[in-house]
Every structure is written in structure tokens, then in C-alpha cells.
Amino acid sequence: MTRRLLATAIGLLALVGGAITYVVQARDGGATENAVPVVTGQPMALDGKTLFFRNLAPGPEAGKLAAVPIGDPAAARRVGDLHCDRFAAAHGTAICLRLKPGSLPPLTELIVLDANLHERHRDTLPGTPSRARVSPDGRFVNWTLFVTGDSYAATGFSTRTGLYEVDTGRLVKTVEELAVFVGGKRYFASDVNYWGITFGADGDRFYVTMASKGKTYLIEAGFRAYRGTAIAENVECPSVSPDGRRIAYKQKVANGTWRLAVLDLTTRRITHPPEPNSVDDQPVWAGNTTLLYPRDNNIWSVGLTTPPKLLIAQAATPSLS
């Protein structure tokens, strides 16, 4: 995995309080019109009709949580005051991960939000934000952080993946104690890393990537039993479809290059949506036949058999609510 963080550009002009902002960005040494309409000062909520994302348009609103109607992604983006490096939401619950300024070694603020994006819980954890998800029933938030200092990490960093149960307040800082079986045998190794949890609709079954000894596995697990089984290889950042039939993920094809792939959980057949470019993130399902994902600081959509299209420019970390 890479630990590339999405960078924000330099802001030139912004109007405040519900006004519409247009920005001009210089590229390749020349001024290019790059107008992005932004509306500030309006409340946002998890209403089931909104697409949330991290605003990357240059200006003072860069890095803040933004939203557009699901049915009108070209609408002026509403931008709030919440800064998030990673954001996810489902069923009236949201998670915001953000790097704590000035922390060394890096620390991440984990903020759990309610349907009106008001804070419910906050923790500070070691590491840098990488992935975030909320279970479909809103019961769990989960995250993956890049951390340093693990002696087995030849690259100098490893991942730490955890869970927070919203109703009970139970915090699982790492899922490394998960009992995992590979090829029918309990798997033990000192170099195990987990990342990219995705929950099924029942709030118990979840899927996660496990990496060890140069391989990545898709682990299917149950939270109550707290045990999992490897069901596929070369699977990173899984995302289960709303109907529970498929797993979308990124499939490594070369060092630093990943291809979107979809695994049918019944037939184990693997297909590839027609996205020819490398995608280094956890895809998001929009229904059961369309995937959303960030690429080149824009959010794209692609059907399982239909070509990709630019959905929202200068944006990252899409989340439907």
C-alpha cells in the first residue's frame, strides 16, 4: 500500500456566509479558469440523499467536508466547518479522521458524529489516516491508520485497523487479535497487517484485507465469534455491495499499480469494471451496479460494465448517506 496523503492546493479567493465562490487556479505556468461553485454556512445532515466528500477545490474551504445531492453531483457544493482527511457515513452515524496538527509521531483524531454531524465521541490514536467506514446499520465505525515503529515493517510503517461500537462505547484499537484461518489452519505470523474493513448489512459479518509474507488475503469474519477465514488472495480495500453479493476491491497488478476488481461471493468469479487507470483507494458502492472512487484528486464513477465518468472535480473520500 502507499501512504500518499491527498494534498490541497493554494486558495486565491472566497466569499463567506452562504455566498457562491469561484476560484482561479494556475496550472503549468498559465492561468486556467477552474470555477467551482461553493456554498458555505448551510447545515448538512445524514439524510440519505447526500453525497459527502472532502473538498479539494483551492481556497480557504480546501480540506473541509462538503456535500452535494446524490441526484445532482454537479450542484454547488455545500461546505461546512468540519475538517476531515477521511470521512464515511451510514444510517445516521459518521466518522471523521483527521491528522492532529503538529503531532510527532503522527496522531489521528477519531471523531464519531450523529445524523446532524454533531460530535458523539472522540479519541486520539497513533498514526496517519488511511481508510474509514461505517457499518450499514450505523452500529460500528472502523478505520485504518498508518503507523510507524513496528519492527517487522520493512518499509518503516505498518497499518493499524480498529473498531468502535457506537451504542456501547466499546473501542477495539486493533483487530490483530482476530483468529484467522488460511487453508483450514489457524494462521500465525509476526508480520500480519490488516486494513480496509467493510461490514455486511447484518452488522456482524465483515471483510478485511490481511497482509503477510508478501501476500494479501480477503478475510471473511464474524464480529460476535471474532474469527475469520481467508476466502481469496490479492484483495485490498474490500467494499461489500448493499445486497451482499459482491466485493469490490483494488487488485494489485504491479508495484504501485492497482486495478478495480469485483468478486462474486457465490461463484468466486472475478470481473473488472472498465476503468483502465490505477485506483489506490477503497471503492464505494452507489447501488449494486456502480462504484465511486477517488482518482487524480477527482471523484469518478464506473458501472460494472459501463465506462467511467468524472463525477465531482477536486474532491476525495466519497461517502453516500
Residue pairs with C-beta under 8 A, 6 or more apart in sequence:
1 130
1 159
1 195
1 236
1 280
2 256
2 280
3 128
3 130
3 146
3 157
4 280
5 85
5 99
5 128
5 129
6 54
6 56
6 85
6 294
6 297
6 316
6 317
8 56
8 58
8 62
8 63
9 25
9 56
9 57
9 58
9 62
9 314
10 58
11 23
11 58
11 59
11 60
11 61
11 62
12 23
12 24
12 25
12 58
12 59
13 21
13 22
13 23
13 24
13 59
14 21
14 23
14 38
14 40
14 59
14 60
14 61
15 21
15 40
16 40
16 41
17 40
17 41
18 39
18 40
18 41
18 42
19 39
19 40
20 37
20 38
20 39
20 76
21 36
21 37
21 38
21 40
21 59
21 61
22 35
22 36
22 37
23 34
23 35
23 36
23 57
23 58
23 59
24 31
24 32
24 33
24 34
24 35
25 32
25 34
25 58
26 32
27 34
34 58
34 314
36 57
36 77
36 313
36 314
37 76
37 77
38 55
38 57
38 59
38 61
38 66
38 76
38 77
38 78
38 79
39 76
39 77
39 78
39 79
40 61
40 78
40 79
40 80
42 78
43 80
43 116
44 50
44 52
44 65
44 67
44 78
44 80
44 117
45 115
45 116
45 117
46 89
46 91
46 92
46 93
46 94
46 115
46 116
46 117
46 321
47 115
47 321
48 321
49 69
49 70
49 71
50 67
50 68
50 69
50 70
50 320
50 321
51 67
51 68
51 69
51 70
51 73
51 292
51 312
51 318
51 319
51 320
51 321
52 65
52 66
52 67
52 87
52 89
52 94
52 318
52 319
52 320
52 321
53 65
53 66
53 67
53 68
53 87
53 299
53 312
53 315
53 316
53 317
53 318
53 319
54 63
54 64
54 65
54 66
54 84
54 85
54 86
54 87
54 315
54 316
54 317
55 61
55 62
55 63
55 64
55 65
55 66
55 77
55 79
55 314
55 315
56 62
56 63
56 297
56 314
56 315
56 316
57 77
57 313
57 314
57 315
58 314
61 79
63 83
63 84
63 85
64 79
64 80
64 81
64 82
64 83
64 84
65 79
65 80
65 82
65 83
65 84
65 87
65 96
65 117
66 77
66 78
66 79
66 80
66 315
67 77
67 78
67 80
68 74
68 75
68 76
68 77
68 78
68 312
69 75
70 286
70 320
73 311
73 312
77 312
77 315
80 117
82 96
82 117
83 98
84 96
84 97
84 98
84 317
85 97
85 98
85 99
85 108
85 129
85 317
86 95
86 96
86 97
86 98
86 129
86 130
86 131
86 132
86 143
86 317
87 94
87 95
87 96
87 97
87 132
87 317
87 319
88 94
88 95
88 132
88 133
88 134
88 141
88 317
88 319
89 95
89 113
89 134
89 319
89 320
89 321
90 134
90 135
90 136
90 137
90 138
90 321
91 134
91 135
91 136
91 137
91 138
92 114
92 115
92 138
93 112
93 113
93 114
93 115
93 134
93 138
93 139
93 141
93 166
94 112
94 113
94 114
94 117
94 134
94 141
94 319
94 321
95 110
95 111
95 112
95 113
95 132
95 133
95 134
95 141
95 142
95 143
96 109
96 110
96 111
96 113
96 132
97 108
97 109
97 110
97 111
97 129
97 132
97 143
97 145
98 108
98 109
98 111
98 129
99 106
99 107
99 108
99 109
99 128
99 129
100 106
100 107
100 108
100 109
100 124
105 126
105 148
105 149
106 126
106 127
106 128
106 146
106 148
107 124
107 125
107 126
107 127
108 124
108 125
108 126
108 127
108 128
108 129
108 143
108 145
109 122
109 123
109 124
110 122
110 123
110 124
110 125
110 141
110 143
110 164
111 119
111 121
111 122
112 119
112 120
112 121
112 122
112 141
112 164
112 166
113 119
113 120
114 120
120 166
121 164
121 166
121 169
123 164
123 171
125 143
125 145
125 160
125 162
125 173
126 145
126 147
126 160
127 145
127 146
127 147
127 160
128 145
128 146
128 147
129 143
129 145
130 143
130 144
130 145
130 146
130 159
130 195
131 143
131 144
131 161
131 195
131 196
131 197
131 237
131 282
132 141
132 142
132 143
132 144
132 317
133 141
133 142
133 143
133 196
133 197
133 198
133 199
133 282
134 140
134 141
134 142
135 141
135 142
135 199
135 203
135 206
136 199
136 200
136 201
136 203
136 242
137 199
137 201
137 203
138 166
139 165
139 166
139 167
139 203
140 163
140 164
140 165
140 166
140 199
140 203
140 223
141 163
141 164
141 166
142 161
142 162
142 163
142 164
142 197
142 199
142 206
143 161
143 162
144 159
144 160
144 161
144 194
144 195
144 196
144 197
145 159
145 160
145 161
145 162
146 157
146 158
146 159
147 157
147 158
147 159
147 160
148 156
148 157
148 158
150 157
150 158
152 158
152 190
152 191
153 191
158 193
159 193
159 194
159 195
159 211
160 173
160 174
161 174
161 175
161 194
161 195
161 196
161 197
161 208
162 171
162 172
162 173
162 174
162 175
163 170
163 171
163 172
163 175
163 197
163 223
164 170
164 171
164 172
165 171
165 172
174 194
175 194
175 197
175 208
176 192
176 194
177 226
178 194
178 208
178 219
178 221
178 226
178 227
178 228
179 186
179 226
179 227
179 228
180 186
180 187
180 192
180 210
180 219
180 221
180 227
180 228
180 229
180 230
181 187
181 227
181 228
181 229
181 230
182 217
182 229
182 230
183 230
187 212
187 230
189 212
189 213
191 211
191 212
191 213
192 210
192 211
192 212
193 210
193 211
193 212
194 208
194 209
194 210
194 211
194 219
195 208
195 209
195 211
195 236
195 237
196 208
196 209
196 236
196 237
196 238
196 239
196 249
196 282
197 206
197 207
197 208
198 206
198 207
198 208
198 238
198 239
198 240
198 247
198 282
199 205
199 206
199 240
200 206
200 207
200 240
200 244
201 242
201 244
203 223
204 222
204 223
204 224
205 220
205 221
205 222
205 223
206 221
206 222
206 223
207 218
207 219
207 220
207 221
207 238
207 240
207 247
208 218
208 219
208 221
208 228
208 238
209 216
209 217
209 218
209 219
209 235
209 236
209 237
209 238
209 249
210 216
210 217
210 219
210 228
210 230
211 217
215 233
215 234
216 233
216 234
216 235
216 236
216 252
217 230
217 232
217 233
217 235
218 230
218 231
218 232
218 233
218 235
218 238
218 247
218 249
218 263
219 228
219 229
219 230
219 231
220 228
220 229
220 231
221 227
221 228
221 229
222 228
231 268
232 263
232 268
234 251
234 252
235 247
235 249
235 251
235 261
235 263
236 249
236 250
236 251
236 252
236 258
237 249
237 250
237 281
237 282
237 283
238 247
238 248
238 249
238 282
239 247
239 248
239 249
239 282
239 283
239 284
239 285
239 291
240 246
240 247
240 285
241 247
241 248
241 285
241 288
242 285
242 287
242 288
243 288
244 265
245 264
245 265
245 266
245 288
246 262
246 263
246 264
246 265
246 288
247 262
247 263
247 265
248 260
248 261
248 262
248 263
248 283
248 285
248 291
249 260
249 261
249 262
249 263
249 282
249 283
250 258
250 259
250 260
250 261
250 279
250 280
250 281
250 282
250 283
251 258
251 259
251 260
251 261
251 270
251 272
252 258
253 259
256 278
257 278
258 278
258 279
258 280
259 272
259 275
259 278
259 279
260 272
260 273
260 275
260 279
260 283
260 291
260 293
260 302
261 270
261 271
261 272
262 270
262 271
262 272
262 273
262 304
263 269
263 270
264 270
264 271
271 304
273 291
273 302
273 303
273 304
273 305
273 308
274 302
274 303
274 305
274 306
274 307
274 308
275 293
275 300
275 302
275 308
277 295
277 296
278 295
279 293
279 295
281 293
281 294
281 295
283 291
283 292
283 293
284 291
284 292
284 293
284 318
284 319
284 320
285 291
285 292
286 292
286 301
286 320
289 303
289 304
290 301
290 302
290 303
290 304
291 301
291 302
291 303
291 304
292 299
292 300
292 301
292 311
292 318
292 320
293 299
293 300
293 301
293 302
293 318
294 300
294 315
294 316
294 317
294 318
297 314
297 315
297 316
298 310
298 311
298 312
298 313
298 314
298 315
299 310
299 311
299 312
299 315
299 316
299 318
300 308
300 309
300 310
300 311
301 308
301 309
301 311
302 308
302 309
311 318
312 318
